Every structure is written in C-alpha cells, then in structure tokens.
Amino acid sequence: MDHEYSISGRLWVDNADSVLSGLDCREYAIGDIVFLLSAAGVNEIQISLRDKSMAVSISDDKISTCCANLSRRFACRVRMEKLHEEYGNANVFNGGSDYEVVCADRFVCESLNGKEISRSRTQI
C-alpha cells in the first residue's frame, strides 16, 4: 500500500494581486514550515507547502496554529486541510481490481482574523 500526504489551503482577501504584490516574498514561514502563496482568483490566495515531504510529520494542532497565524497576519478568513490517502487494490464491479484510494483521512480547520472558527476530521 502507498500513502500520500498533502497540506493545502486558501486565504480569502479583498484583492489577491495587491496582497501578493505587497509582500517581499511569496513564501511565508511559521517556525520550520514554509508555505508558498500564489493567486488562485481575484479574492483567493492558494497556500501550499514548499517542501511537500514535510506533510507526513505535521500534526493537526500545528496545522491549526499555522491557519490561525496566517489568518491573523493577513486579517482574513483562512481554511487549511491536511489529507492522508491510502492507495491499494480495490474491487471493481466487473470482477477486476484497480489500484485506487481505499482509505482517506481529512483534517480541516478554518480561522477568521486569528481565531479558529471550525475544526473537523473525516475518514472516508
């Protein structure tokens, strides 16, 4: 079985281009975690990990803290998600098998102006 981990998020701002152009760098570090910020729409900024291999070792509490810190820093609503997908052989209706996601664990948190407003965990 293979495992895939990812951490991503979104910031909702008034004007993504003006926020990003006002930054010295489109990287934002919180402790040893470095996020890349990029425009994802007029009012959205996408958050991704610079070093994707770190996703496996970052705890849910650390994600919540990062979410709140980004929300405080940019005075906006931020949503972050950590996803763990497990791949394996799954039975297909026609009697064959396919290699696909057989189990997924998703942690989602949301903060507004530095305060956590929601947190949830879903297993699929």
C-alpha positions in Angstrom: 0.0 0.0 0.0 1.1 3.5 -0.8 0.4 6.6 1.3 0.1 10.2 0.1 0.0 13.2 2.4 -0.8 16.8 1.4 -1.5 20.1 3.1 -3.2 22.9 1.3 -5.3 25.9 2.0 -6.9 29.2 0.9 -6.9 32.8 2.1 -9.9 35.0 1.2 -8.8 38.6 0.7 -10.2 41.7 -0.9 -7.7 41.7 -3.8 -5.2 38.8 -4.1 -2.9 40.6 -6.5 -2.5 43.7 -4.3 -1.8 41.5 -1.2 0.8 39.4 -3.0 2.5 42.4 -4.7 2.8 44.0 -1.2 4.9 41.0 0.1 8.7 40.9 -0.2 8.5 37.2 -0.8 5.6 34.8 -1.7 6.9 32.5 1.0 5.6 32.6 4.5 7.4 30.7 7.2 5.8 29.7 10.5 8.6 28.1 12.5 10.2 25.4 10.4 7.2 25.2 8.0 7.4 27.2 4.8 4.3 27.9 2.8 4.1 29.2 -0.8 1.4 31.8 -1.5 0.0 32.2 -5.1 -3.0 33.9 -6.6 -5.9 31.5 -7.1 -8.5 34.0 -8.2 -9.4 37.7 -7.7 -10.1 37.2 -4.0 -8.3 34.0 -3.2 -4.7 33.1 -2.4 -3.6 29.4 -2.6 -1.5 28.0 0.2 0.8 25.1 -0.4 3.8 23.6 1.4 7.2 24.4 -0.1 8.6 21.0 1.0 5.8 18.6 0.3 7.6 15.7 2.1 7.0 17.5 5.4 3.3 16.9 5.2 3.6 13.5 6.8 5.1 14.8 10.0 3.0 18.0 10.6 0.4 17.5 13.4 -3.2 18.6 13.3 -2.5 21.1 16.1 0.4 22.6 14.1 -1.9 23.0 11.1 -4.5 24.8 13.3 -1.8 27.1 14.6 -0.5 27.8 11.1 -4.0 28.5 10.0 -4.7 30.9 12.8 -1.3 32.7 12.3 -1.9 33.2 8.6 -5.4 34.4 9.3 -4.0 36.9 11.9 -1.2 38.0 9.6 -3.5 38.8 6.6 -6.6 39.7 8.7 -8.8 37.4 6.7 -10.5 34.0 6.7 -8.2 31.0 6.1 -9.1 27.4 5.5 -6.4 24.7 5.7 -6.6 21.0 5.0 -4.4 18.0 5.7 -5.2 14.9 3.6 -3.8 11.4 4.1 -4.8 9.0 1.3 -4.0 5.3 1.4 -3.8 3.5 -2.0 -4.4 -0.2 -2.6 -6.2 -2.7 -4.6 -9.9 -2.2 -4.7 -12.5 -4.5 -6.2 -14.3 -3.2 -9.2 -17.9 -4.1 -10.0 -17.0 -6.1 -13.1 -14.9 -8.5 -11.1 -11.5 -7.0 -11.8 -9.4 -4.8 -9.5 -8.0 -1.4 -9.6 -5.3 0.5 -7.7 -7.0 3.4 -6.1 -7.7 5.3 -2.8 -9.1 2.7 -0.3 -9.0 4.9 2.8 -8.7 8.7 3.3 -8.3 10.8 6.5 -9.0 14.5 6.2 -8.4 17.2 8.8 -9.9 20.7 8.0 -9.7 23.9 10.1 -10.8 27.4 9.5 -9.8 30.7 11.2 -11.0 34.2 10.9 -8.8 37.1 11.9 -6.6 34.8 14.0 -9.3 32.9 15.8 -10.2 29.3 15.0 -13.9 29.1 13.9 -14.1 25.4 12.9 -12.2 22.2 13.1 -13.2 18.7 11.8 -11.8 15.3 10.9 -13.4 13.0 8.3 -12.5 9.4 7.5 -13.6 8.1 4.2 
